[in-house]
Amino acid sequence: MKIIVDHTSMQPIYEQIVEQIKKQILQGTLREGAPLDSVRMLAKDLKVSALTVKKAYDALEEEQLIATVHGKGSFVLGVNPSLLAEEQKREIEQRMEQLVAKARAYGMSDEELEAMGAGALRKAVKEGDSENGCFMAGESCALVTKIQPAAEIIRDVVTEGEALLKGAMQWVK
C-alpha cells in the first residue's frame, strides 16, 4: 500500500490517508479482503502519530470501505457499485471542469465549447457503432453480440456526458 503524506499541505494528514486508501480501493489496487497495514506500522512508515492513522481507519470504516477485527487487523470490504459509479462520475466531472476552465482561458465561448463537447460525444458513439462490433477505436474491442445493451449504454453515456458538460460550464460561470 503506497501512501504519500504532504506535511506542508493545508489538508489534514488523516484526510490525505483516507483519500489515498479510498482511491486505491475504488481503483481496485486494494481488493476485497486485502489486509491493510497495522495502525502502528503505517504510522511508523509515514512518520505520523498512530492516532492520526487510527482516525483515518475509523473514517474509512464509517464509509464502509474497510472493517477492523480486533486482534486481526483492518481489511478491505467489497466496493458498493453505486459508490464506485459516484466516484467515477465525480472524477469525470472534475476533469470536465478543468477542460472548461482551460477552454475559457483560451477564449472559447460557451457555444463553441458545448458544440465541441457534443461533437466529441457523437464521434465516440459513431466509432462505437463500427462494423466489427468494437466500442473503442484503437483499443481492444468487445463484441457487441456478447453485450446486447451496448447501444443503450452508449446513448446513456452521451446523454449523461452532455448533462455533465452543461453542469461543468454552469459551475465555471
C-alpha positions, 0 to 999 in steps of 0.5 A: 500500500503506497501512501504519500503524506504532504506535511506542508499541505493545508489538508489534514494528514488523516484526510490525505490517508483516507483519500489515498486508501479510498482511491486505491480501493475504488481503483481496485489496487486494494481488493476485497479482503486485502489486509491493510497495514497495522495502525502502528506500522503505517504510522511508523512508515509515514512518520505520523502519530498512530492516532492520526492513522487510527482516525483515518481507519475509523473514517474509512470504516464509517464509509464502509470501505474497510472493517477492523477485527480486533486482534486481526487487523483492518481489511478491505470490504467489497466496493458498493457499485453505486459508490464506485459509479459516484466516484467515477462520475465525480472524477469525470466531472472534475476533469470536465471542469478543468477542460472548461476552465482551460477552454475559457482561458483560451477564449472559447465561448460557451457555444463553441465549447458545448458544440465541441463537447457534443461533437466529441460525444457523437464521434465516440458513439459513431466509432462505437457503432463500427462494423466489427462490433468494437466500442473503442477505436484503437483499443481492444474491442468487445463484441457487441453480440456478447453485450446486447445493451451496448447501444443503450449504454452508449446513448446513456453515456452521451446523454449523461456526458452532455448533462455533465458538460452543461453542469461543468460550464454552469459551475465555471460561470 
